[in-house]
Amino acid sequence: MSKEQQAETKQQKAQRPSPTVESAPLTESLPAFSGLAAFSGLPGHATARPLRQQHVLHLQKRHGNHFVRRHLADEMVARQDEEEEVEEPPMSAAVLAFDEEIEGYAATNGLVQLQPDGGANTATINLTVNPPNVVRKPEKDIASAHGRSEIAGWTSSQLRSSATPPSAHSITINLTLNFTMELASEYSGVPLQILQDHENGHVKIATRLAEDLKDNLKYDLEALPDFTASNEAKAAEIVRRITGDYVTDDRKEQDAFDTADYHRMTQAYLGSKTPLADLEAQSPAIKAMADALRGFKAAVDLGTLIQYMAQQVVQAGQGLSADDLARLQYNPEFKALVGSCQRDVRWMVDMGDALGSYLFDLMTEVDNTLMRFTWAAP
């Protein structure tokens, strides 16, 4: 189950002290002063104006007008710098850390650094996606642990964030996405492969959404004026909002995937257990596809009619329904036929220009058709 975002602990940083102006004592003999040190030491109050004017005249006589103008300008700059507000220290790294466990996703048994974009601030978001930790358990234990009857698989994801102490205009956040995939120990062979492929679909969806989260964090953090303590609350709100959106979108897409993929898994189980001849008898489209592959294989072996039979393969692939495709993707006999044809097709594609442009393009289409028979998560 999802956990609420952990409370963020702000590190208290010592405020940098405001600059202080140390006034030199007014000596009895003005001529003993040299340069700006004596001049700056005179009080700024109106009652001290005669003393200041007298000292300016003394400097003019001794060093000339150019010397006085230059040091008067330096003093004005120094006073302006002293009056400016002191920049706040960078925000604490803890405000950007989070640890979110996403609710698991079930399959029923009825079936690395973005580059800076040139802005004033740079937010580097690194994402590491670790392979799922696969755990085999009895089916009843998986169902009991997650409060769902008749489930054979469950995938839970955990997103963690850590941040290095930022500078005023640069910040680095490291995201880590981990998965635990539970698969029923009763499953083996092709049914296990179908189940695990489905669960890997959940992994792919979570990974894609984490990539979006990474981009959104970078964009919104770089929109802050800077990464100082005064913007710490704004940064925390950005993290809360974007990770909250991630959790919401993840659950929505994972539920939709389960709903949509249930029927495909059912058809895949059916196809994996049914002889290819029976599938051909049940579906004219499947028969046309199998015949086209057999004809293509024979044409390659004989060295004749290769172009014609390649066209038949592409055309037959276009005639398959979603159910036909699902039934063929895990059928052992059909998979062997596809594998044999793929070796020939890719050998010809590797010939490149020597094959001729038309035949090369045609073989590329055949290769793309054959790739459809290996299921890929959305």
N, C-alpha and C positions, 0 to 999 in steps of 0.2 A: 504494500500500500504506500501511497505517497506520504512523505514526511514533510511537515512544514519547514520552510527554510529556517535554518538554524540562526539563532540570534547573533548579530554581528557585534564583536567587541572592538571598540575603537581604541587604538593605541594613543595614549596621551604623549604628545611631543612638546618639549620645552619650547616656548615662544622665544624667538630671537630677540634680544633686548634692542630697544630703540636706540639709535645713535645719540650720543651726548656730545655737547660742545663744551670743551674745556677752555675757559677764558683765561688768558695770561694776565697776571697782575699789571696794573698800570704803574709803570716806574716813574721815578721822579724826573728822570732825564730823558725826554723824547728822542734826542739825537742818538741815544744808545740803541734804539730800535732799528732794525734793518729789515726791510721788506715786509711781506704780508703778515708775518707772525705778530709783529707789534700792531699793525693796522687792525688785524682781526681781533686783537685782544681788547680794543677799546669798547666800552659799553655802547649799546645801540640806542640808549635813551636820549631824548631830546636835550637834556641838560649837558650831555657830553658832546654836543655838536661842536662847540668852539674847540675842544681838544682835538676832535677828529679833523676839523678843517685845518688847524695848526699843523697837524701831523702830515696831512696831504701836501701842504705848502712845503714842508721840510723835505718830503720825498721828491717833490718836483725840482727843488733846487739841487738836490744831491744826485738824483738819477734821471731826471728829465720826464717830460709828459708821457712819452711812450711807455715807460716803466709803470707809471701810475695807472694809465688806462688799462694795461694788460692785467694788473693785479686786482683792479676794481672788478673787471669782468670775471676773473677767477673766483673772487669772493662771492659774487652773485650766484654763480653756478653752484658753489659749495653750499650756500644757504638753501637754494632750491632743492638740492638733493636731500638735505637734512629734513626739509619739511614734507617730502613725499611720504606716502604711507608705506610702511614696511610690508613686503610680500609675505604672505602666509606660507608656512611650511607645507610640503606635499602631504596629501591625504595618507591615511594608514592603509596598508595592503589588506588588512583584515576585512574592510568593508566590501571588498570585491570577491570574497570567498563564499562559496555556497556548496551544498552537497544535497542533491535531489535524487531520491529513488523513485523511479517511475513504476506505476502499477504494471504488473505482468500482462502478457498477451497469450491467449490460449489457442491451441489448435484442437478441435474435437477429434475424438477417435473414430467418428463417422467418416471419417475420411482416412604541414604541416604548416607557415607564417605568411600572413598577408603582408604584402608590401605596403609601405606608407603611401597615402594618396596625395602627398604634397601639401597637406594642410599644415597649419601652425602647430597642431598637436598630433602626436603619433601614438596610436593605440595598436600594439602588436598582440594579436590573439592567436595562440597556438592551440591546435586541436589534435589530441591523440586518441585514436579509436582502437581499443584492444580487441583481439579476437574473442568470441564468446567462450566462456568457461562451460563446457558441456558436462552435465550431470545426469547419469542414468538412474532412474528410480522406478519402482512399481507404479503402474498407472493409477491405482487407488490412492497412493500416497500423494501424487501430484494433485489429484482432484481434491483430496481432503485438505491439503495445505493451502489451496487457493480458493476453497469454497465453491468450486464449480464441478458439477457432475459430468462424467463422460468426457474428460479432456485427457489427451495423451501427451501434450507438450505445453510448455510455458516458458516465456522469455521475459526476464526482468532486466531493466537497464538502470544504470546509476551514473549521473553526471556530476563531476566534481570540478571545482575551480580553485586555483591558488593564484596569488598575484605577488610579484616582486615589488618592493617599495618603490613607488613611482617618483619621478622627478616632476618638476612643475609642468613640463610639456611632453612627457614621455611616460608611457605605461605599458606593462606587459602582463597579460593574463594567460595562464595555462589551463586549458580545459582537458579533462580526461573522461572518456566515455567507456564504461565497462558493462559487460553483459553476462548474465547467468542464464544458460539455456538448459531447461529440464526436459528430458525425453524419456518416454515410457520404456522400461527395460524389456517389456514383452515384444517390442517391435524389432524387426531385423530385416535385412535385405532391402528390396525395393520399397516396401511400405515404410521402413525407417527413413530411407532417402527422401521419400515424398514428405514425410513429417518434418524432417530436418530442413529441407528446402523451404518449406512454409515458414518455419521459425526464423530462418535466415532472411526471409522477407521482412520480418519485424525489425531485424538488425539493420537492414538497408534503409528502411524508412526512418528509424531513429537517427542514423548517421547523416542522412540528407538533411533532416531538420536541425541537427547540431551544426552542420555547415552554415545553415541560414542564421542560427543563433550567433555564430562566430562573426558573420558579416554584420549583423545588426548591432552587436556590442561594439564593434570597431567604429561603425558609422556614428552611433549615438554618443559614445564616449569622446570621440574626436570633435563633436559639436560643442562640448563644454569649453568655457573660456580658458581653463587650465586645470591641472590636476592638483590643486592645493586644498588645504583643509576647509576653506570656505565652500567648496563644491562637493564635499564628502557626502552630504545628504543627497545631493542630486545624483551623484554616481551610484549610491546605494539604491535609489529609486529606479535608475536605469537597469541595474542588475536584476532587481526584483521583477520589474515589468517584463523584461525580455525573457528571463527564465520562466516566468509564469506563462507567457505566451507559448514558450517551447513545450511546457508540460501539457497545456490545453490542446495545442495542435497535434502533439504526439499521440495523445489518447484518442483524439477524433480520427486521425488517419489510421491508427492501428485497429480500432474497432471496425472502420470501414473496410480495411484489408481483410480482416477475419470474415466479415459478412460476404464479401465478394469472392474470396478464395475458397470458401467451403465447397461450393459446387465443383470447382476445378479439381480439388483434391479428391472428391468422390469419383469423378470421371477418371482421374489418374490411377486411383486404386483399382477401378474396374479394368482399365486397359492393361495394367501391369499383370493381372491374373488371367487375362483372356488370350487364348492363342491368336496369332495374327490372322490366320485364315478365318476365324470366327468374326473378328473385327471387320475384315473385308466383306464378309457376307452380310453384316449388319449395315454397312455404310458404303455406298457406291463411291463416295469421295475418297475414303480410305483405300479402297481397291485401286482407284485411279492413281493415287499417290504411290502405292507400293509397286504397281505395274510400271509406272514411269521410272522409278528408281532401278528396278530390275532391268528395264530396257536400256537405261543409261549405262549401267554397269556392263552390260553385254556389248554395247556399242563401243565403249572405251577398250574393252578387251579385244574386239575385232578390228578396231581402228576405222570404223565406218559409221555413218549416220550420227556422229557425235553431236553435231549442231542441232539436228532435228530432235534428238532425244533430250538434249539439254533444255530445249524450249518446252518439251512436254513436262519436264520436272517443275519448271517455273509455273506453268499453267496449272498443273495439278495442285501445287501448293496454295495457289490462290483460291482453289475451290473448297478448301477445308474449313469446316465450322470450328468454333471454339471448343466444342465437345470432342470433335474428331482429333483436334490437335492435342488436347489434354490426354486422350486415350493412347495416343501414339508416343507421347514424350517419355513414358516409362515402360513401354512394351519391349521386352528384351530382344525379340526377333527383329522388330522394326529398328531398334537402336543399332543392332549389328549391321543391318542393311545400310543405314545412314552413314555409319562409320566407314564402311567400305567405299561408299561413293565419295565421301569427303576427302579421303586420301587421294583419289584420282583427281578430283576437282582442284584441290590445293596444289597438286603437282603441276597442273596446267596453268593455274594462276601465277605460280612462281616463275613460269617461262616469260611472263611480261610481254614486251613488245614482239618477241619472236612468235607469239601466238596470233598476232593480228588484233587490231583494236576491237572489231566487232565480237570476235570469239572471246577475247579477254573480258569484255563487258558482260557477255552472256554467262561466262563461267563465274563471274563475280555475283551475278544474280542467283545462279544455282547455289553457290556457297551461302549466300544470305538466306535462301530458302531452307537449306539443311540446318542452319544455325537455329532456326525456330524450334527444332525438335529437342533442344536442350532448354529446359525451363529456366527463365530468369525472373528474379523478383522485380516488382514494379518500381 
